[in-house]
Structures are given as C-alpha cells and as structure tokens.
Amino acid sequence: MNLTISGHHLEVTPALRSYVTTKLDRITRHFDQVVDVKVLLTVEKQKEKERRQRAECNIHVKGSDLFAESSHEDLYAAVDELVDKLDRQVVRHKDRLQDHHHEATKRLM
C-alpha cells in the first residue's frame, strides 16, 4: 500500500503522520486489496473558526476509487471522522465484491 500524507497551509509533524497511519490501519484490516492512499490535511481561512481543519482522502482499491472528506475545529477529530467514513465505504465496497448467490440445494427424492 502506497501512503502519501501531505499538508496544505500546515506542516505534517511526525506525531500527526503516525496518528494518521495508525488510524488508516483499520481500513487495511477490513480490506487488504488497498493499492494507494492519498491524505490531504488543510487549514482553511481564519474567518471560519469552526470546522476550519479539514482532512480528505482518496483511496484506490481493487475495482474503484473511494473519496471522503471531513472538517472539524480539531484536526485529530477530523481525521477520526474521515476514517469512520472511509471504513464504511470500504466495508460496503467489499460487500459488493463478494458473491452472495448460493447454489440451490438438490432435493433428495
């Protein structure tokens, strides 16, 4: 899995980088065919005090691309919310890939 974490109007500290990688491990636990992950962390304008820390993520998995974004006044809370959204999308994608059709059982008569 290729992981790219970048910041826009902020510096990505090692603590922030390790926090994001530990949170994204939850996604790879549910679906191991993740090819590429790009995370963008941004700080919006000073005018908007609430929801100015933003996290967005593009995930390329086998079969499709998934995107989610989240904004919060705390960047760590935005990352938590982002991973929750991505986790739901990955589980739904994995569920769609599985074959749910069962063969009809033969009657013994």
C-alpha positions in Angstrom: 0.0 0.0 0.0 1.4 3.4 -1.0 0.6 6.1 1.5 1.0 9.8 0.8 0.3 12.3 3.5 0.5 16.0 2.6 -0.4 19.3 4.3 -1.7 22.5 2.8 -1.1 25.6 5.0 0.3 23.4 7.7 3.3 21.2 8.4 2.8 17.5 8.8 4.5 16.6 12.1 5.8 13.1 12.8 3.1 12.8 15.6 0.4 13.7 13.1 1.8 11.4 10.5 1.9 8.4 12.9 -1.7 9.2 14.1 -3.0 9.1 10.5 -1.1 5.9 9.7 -2.4 4.1 12.8 -5.9 5.2 12.0 -5.7 4.0 8.4 -4.5 0.6 9.6 -8.2 0.0 10.4 -9.1 0.2 6.7 -6.4 -2.3 5.7 -7.7 -4.7 8.4 -11.1 -4.8 6.7 -9.9 -4.9 3.1 -6.4 -5.9 2.2 -6.6 -5.0 -1.5 -5.8 -1.3 -1.0 -3.4 -0.1 -3.7 -2.9 3.6 -3.0 -3.9 6.1 -0.3 -3.5 9.9 -0.5 -4.4 12.0 2.5 -4.5 15.8 2.3 -4.7 17.8 5.6 -5.6 21.5 5.2 -6.3 24.5 7.4 -8.9 26.9 6.0 -9.2 30.7 6.3 -9.0 32.3 9.7 -12.5 33.7 9.4 -14.2 30.4 9.9 -13.3 29.4 13.5 -15.4 26.2 13.5 -14.7 23.4 11.0 -11.6 25.0 9.6 -9.3 22.0 10.0 -10.0 19.7 7.0 -8.9 16.2 6.1 -9.6 14.5 2.8 -8.5 11.2 1.5 -8.5 9.3 -1.9 -8.2 5.6 -1.7 -7.6 3.5 -4.8 -8.7 -0.1 -4.1 -9.1 -3.0 -6.5 -12.1 -2.2 -8.5 -12.7 1.5 -7.8 -11.7 4.7 -6.1 -13.1 6.0 -2.8 -13.1 9.5 -1.6 -14.1 11.1 1.7 -13.6 14.4 3.4 -14.2 15.7 6.9 -13.9 19.1 8.6 -13.7 19.9 12.3 -12.2 22.5 14.6 -9.7 19.9 15.8 -7.5 18.2 13.1 -7.3 14.9 15.1 -11.1 14.8 15.3 -11.4 15.5 11.6 -9.1 12.5 10.9 -11.2 10.3 13.2 -14.4 11.3 11.3 -12.6 10.8 8.0 -11.5 7.3 8.9 -15.0 6.4 10.0 -16.4 7.5 6.7 -13.8 5.6 4.7 -14.3 2.5 6.8 -18.0 2.4 6.0 -17.2 2.9 2.3 -14.6 0.1 2.3 -16.9 -2.4 4.0 -19.7 -1.6 1.6 -17.3 -2.0 -1.4 -16.0 -5.3 0.0 -19.6 -6.5 0.4 -20.4 -5.6 -3.2 -17.5 -7.6 -4.5 -18.5 -10.8 -2.7 -20.7 -13.3 -4.4 -23.9 -13.7 -2.4 -25.6 -16.1 -4.7 -25.8 -19.7 -3.4 -26.4 -22.7 -5.5 -29.8 -24.3 -4.9 -29.7 -27.4 -2.8 -30.8 -30.6 -4.5 -33.7 -32.4 -3.1 -33.3 -36.0 -2.1 -36.3 -37.8 -3.6 
